[in-house]
Amino acid sequence: MLGLIWTIQVITSILLIVLVLIHSPKGDGIAGIGGSAQLFTSQKGAEKNLNKLTAIIAVIFMVCVFLLGFGIVK
């Protein structure tokens, strides 16, 4: 079980790196903190799906880190 979690973590880490590099640069600057930079812009369908996929992979990665970090899986 421990080997499976490590494998999932390695795969998700590589996927996260690739997905973050695929994202288009926004260049929001300081306005990106409050979310006001996206007030008058819309996302295309492909970018929405890319954002969702990145979020899902990030959650899977965080769960693996949590399981391995606290020693829940042995």
C-alpha positions as CSV (number, residue, x, y, z in Angstrom):
1,M,0.0,0.0,0.0
2,L,2.9,2.4,0.8
3,G,4.4,1.8,-2.6
4,L,1.1,2.6,-4.3
5,I,0.8,5.9,-2.5
6,W,4.4,6.8,-3.3
7,T,3.7,5.9,-7.0
8,I,0.5,8.1,-7.0
9,Q,2.4,10.9,-5.4
10,V,5.2,10.8,-8.0
11,I,2.8,10.7,-10.9
12,T,0.7,13.5,-9.6
13,S,3.8,15.7,-8.9
14,I,4.9,15.2,-12.5
15,L,1.4,16.0,-13.8
16,L,1.2,19.1,-11.6
17,I,4.5,20.4,-13.1
18,V,3.2,19.8,-16.6
19,L,-0.2,21.3,-16.0
20,V,1.2,24.4,-14.4
21,L,3.5,24.9,-17.3
22,I,0.7,24.5,-19.8
23,H,-1.4,27.3,-18.2
24,S,-1.3,30.6,-20.0
25,P,0.4,33.5,-18.2
26,K,-2.1,35.9,-16.7
27,G,0.1,38.9,-15.7
28,D,-2.4,40.1,-13.1
29,G,0.2,41.6,-10.9
30,I,-1.0,42.9,-7.5
31,A,-4.6,42.9,-8.7
32,G,-4.6,39.1,-8.8
33,I,-4.7,39.0,-5.0
34,G,-8.2,40.4,-4.6
35,G,-9.6,38.8,-7.7
36,S,-10.3,42.2,-9.3
37,A,-8.2,41.4,-12.3
38,Q,-10.6,38.8,-13.6
39,L,-13.7,41.0,-13.1
40,F,-14.2,41.7,-16.8
41,T,-12.6,38.6,-18.3
42,S,-14.0,35.2,-19.1
43,Q,-12.3,31.9,-19.4
44,K,-12.6,29.7,-22.4
45,G,-13.8,26.1,-22.1
46,A,-10.4,24.5,-22.5
47,E,-8.9,26.8,-19.8
48,K,-11.8,26.0,-17.4
49,N,-11.2,22.3,-17.9
50,L,-7.4,22.8,-17.4
51,N,-8.1,24.6,-14.2
52,K,-10.4,21.9,-12.9
53,L,-8.0,19.2,-13.8
54,T,-5.1,21.0,-12.1
55,A,-7.2,21.4,-8.9
56,I,-8.2,17.7,-8.9
57,I,-4.5,16.6,-9.3
58,A,-3.4,19.1,-6.6
59,V,-6.0,17.6,-4.2
60,I,-4.9,14.1,-4.9
61,F,-1.2,15.2,-4.4
62,M,-2.1,16.8,-1.0
63,V,-4.0,13.8,0.2
64,C,-0.9,11.6,-0.6
65,V,1.4,14.0,1.2
66,F,-0.9,14.0,4.2
67,L,-1.1,10.2,4.2
68,L,2.7,9.7,3.9
69,G,3.6,12.6,6.2
70,F,1.5,11.5,9.2
71,G,2.4,7.9,8.7
72,I,-1.3,6.8,8.2
73,V,-0.4,4.3,5.5
74,K,2.1,1.6,6.5
